[in-house]
């Protein structure tokens, strides 16, 4: 399963990079950058996956901390998604404003 996630992330990064390099349309370049970012985020989530891991909710008793999943990568990915959506919206608004679309 983890190998499939890594391959999907690499495929998204490759397609996004190809769109950014090969397509002259600025709208498609912005969407290609969004695909690139999605591939990187998928790779980060796949790298932080732990089979049999549990949420880091610690009760009053001492437990083995090796079973818990580190929440930091997931928090960073969530923050990157919010920032990425905002940057994509602003970039698309700028592209539309300057008339950078191919059909215009």
C-alpha positions as a Markdown table, in Angstrom:
| # | Residue | x | y | z |
|---|---|---|---|---|
| 1 | Unk | 0.0 | 0.0 | 0.0 |
| 2 | Unk | 2.8 | 2.4 | 0.9 |
| 3 | Unk | 4.6 | 1.7 | -2.4 |
| 4 | Unk | 1.4 | 2.6 | -4.3 |
| 5 | Unk | 1.1 | 5.9 | -2.5 |
| 6 | Unk | 4.7 | 6.7 | -3.3 |
| 7 | Unk | 4.2 | 5.8 | -7.0 |
| 8 | Unk | 1.0 | 8.0 | -7.1 |
| 9 | Unk | 2.9 | 10.9 | -5.6 |
| 10 | Unk | 5.8 | 10.6 | -8.0 |
| 11 | Unk | 3.3 | 10.3 | -10.9 |
| 12 | Unk | 1.5 | 13.5 | -9.8 |
| 13 | Unk | 4.8 | 15.3 | -9.4 |
| 14 | Unk | 5.8 | 14.2 | -12.9 |
| 15 | Unk | 2.6 | 15.2 | -14.6 |
| 16 | Unk | 2.6 | 18.6 | -12.8 |
| 17 | Unk | 6.1 | 19.2 | -13.8 |
| 18 | Unk | 5.4 | 18.2 | -17.4 |
| 19 | Unk | 2.4 | 20.6 | -17.6 |
| 20 | Unk | 4.5 | 23.5 | -16.1 |
| 21 | Unk | 7.3 | 22.9 | -18.6 |
| 22 | Unk | 5.4 | 22.0 | -21.8 |
| 23 | Unk | 2.1 | 24.0 | -21.8 |
| 24 | Unk | 2.2 | 27.7 | -22.8 |
| 25 | Unk | -1.2 | 28.4 | -21.2 |
| 26 | Unk | -0.7 | 30.2 | -17.8 |
| 27 | Unk | -3.9 | 28.8 | -16.3 |
| 28 | Unk | -2.7 | 25.2 | -17.0 |
| 29 | Unk | 0.7 | 26.1 | -15.6 |
| 30 | Unk | -0.9 | 27.1 | -12.3 |
| 31 | Unk | -2.9 | 23.9 | -12.2 |
| 32 | Unk | 0.3 | 22.0 | -13.0 |
| 33 | Unk | 1.9 | 23.6 | -10.0 |
| 34 | Unk | -1.1 | 22.5 | -8.0 |
| 35 | Unk | -0.7 | 18.9 | -9.2 |
| 36 | Unk | 3.0 | 19.1 | -8.3 |
| 37 | Unk | 2.1 | 20.3 | -4.8 |
| 38 | Unk | -0.5 | 17.5 | -4.4 |
| 39 | Unk | 2.1 | 14.9 | -5.3 |
| 40 | Unk | 4.6 | 16.2 | -2.7 |
| 41 | Unk | 1.9 | 16.3 | 0.0 |
| 42 | Unk | 0.8 | 12.7 | -0.9 |
| 43 | Unk | 4.4 | 11.6 | -0.6 |
| 44 | Unk | 4.7 | 13.3 | 2.8 |
| 45 | Unk | 1.5 | 11.6 | 4.1 |
| 46 | Unk | 2.8 | 8.2 | 2.7 |
| 47 | Unk | 6.1 | 8.7 | 4.4 |
| 48 | Unk | 4.5 | 9.4 | 7.8 |
| 49 | Unk | 2.2 | 6.3 | 7.6 |
| 50 | Unk | 2.8 | 3.7 | 10.3 |
| 51 | Unk | 1.0 | 0.3 | 10.1 |
| 52 | Unk | -0.8 | -0.4 | 13.4 |
| 53 | Unk | -0.3 | 3.2 | 14.6 |
| 54 | Unk | -2.6 | 4.9 | 17.0 |
| 55 | Unk | -3.7 | 8.4 | 17.6 |
| 56 | Unk | -1.4 | 10.1 | 20.2 |
| 57 | Unk | -4.1 | 10.3 | 22.9 |
| 58 | Unk | -2.3 | 9.5 | 26.1 |
| 59 | Unk | -4.3 | 8.2 | 29.1 |
| 60 | Unk | -3.3 | 8.3 | 32.7 |
| 61 | Unk | -1.2 | 5.0 | 32.4 |
| 62 | Unk | 2.2 | 4.8 | 30.9 |
| 63 | Unk | 2.2 | 3.2 | 27.5 |
| 64 | Unk | 4.6 | 2.4 | 24.7 |
| 65 | Unk | 5.1 | 5.6 | 22.7 |
| 66 | Unk | 6.4 | 3.7 | 19.7 |
| 67 | Unk | 2.9 | 2.7 | 18.7 |
| 68 | Unk | 1.7 | 6.3 | 18.3 |
| 69 | Unk | 1.7 | 8.2 | 15.0 |
| 70 | Unk | 3.6 | 11.5 | 14.9 |
| 71 | Unk | 0.9 | 14.1 | 14.2 |
| 72 | Unk | 3.3 | 16.8 | 13.0 |
| 73 | Unk | 3.5 | 15.7 | 9.3 |
| 74 | Unk | -0.3 | 15.6 | 9.1 |
| 75 | Unk | -0.5 | 19.1 | 10.6 |
| 76 | Unk | 2.1 | 20.4 | 8.2 |
| 77 | Unk | 0.3 | 18.8 | 5.2 |
| 78 | Unk | -3.1 | 20.3 | 6.3 |
| 79 | Unk | -1.4 | 23.8 | 6.6 |
| 80 | Unk | 0.2 | 23.3 | 3.2 |
| 81 | Unk | -3.2 | 22.4 | 1.7 |
| 82 | Unk | -4.8 | 25.6 | 3.0 |
| 83 | Unk | -1.9 | 27.8 | 1.8 |
| 84 | Unk | -1.8 | 26.0 | -1.5 |
| 85 | Unk | -5.5 | 26.6 | -2.2 |
| 86 | Unk | -5.1 | 30.3 | -1.3 |
| 87 | Unk | -2.0 | 30.7 | -3.5 |
| 88 | Unk | -3.7 | 28.9 | -6.4 |
| 89 | Unk | -6.8 | 31.1 | -6.1 |
| 90 | Unk | -4.7 | 34.3 | -6.1 |
| 91 | Unk | -2.5 | 33.0 | -9.0 |
| 92 | Unk | -5.6 | 32.2 | -11.1 |
| 93 | Unk | -7.1 | 35.6 | -10.4 |
| 94 | Unk | -3.9 | 37.3 | -11.5 |
| 95 | Unk | -3.7 | 35.2 | -14.7 |
| 96 | Unk | -7.3 | 36.1 | -15.6 |
| 97 | Unk | -6.6 | 39.7 | -14.8 |
| 98 | Unk | -3.6 | 40.0 | -17.0 |
| 99 | Unk | -5.2 | 37.9 | -19.8 |
| 100 | Unk | -2.7 | 35.1 | -19.7 |
| 101 | Unk | -5.1 | 32.5 | -21.0 |
| 102 | Unk | -4.4 | 31.0 | -24.4 |
| 103 | Unk | -7.9 | 31.5 | -25.7 |
| 104 | Unk | -8.0 | 35.3 | -25.1 |
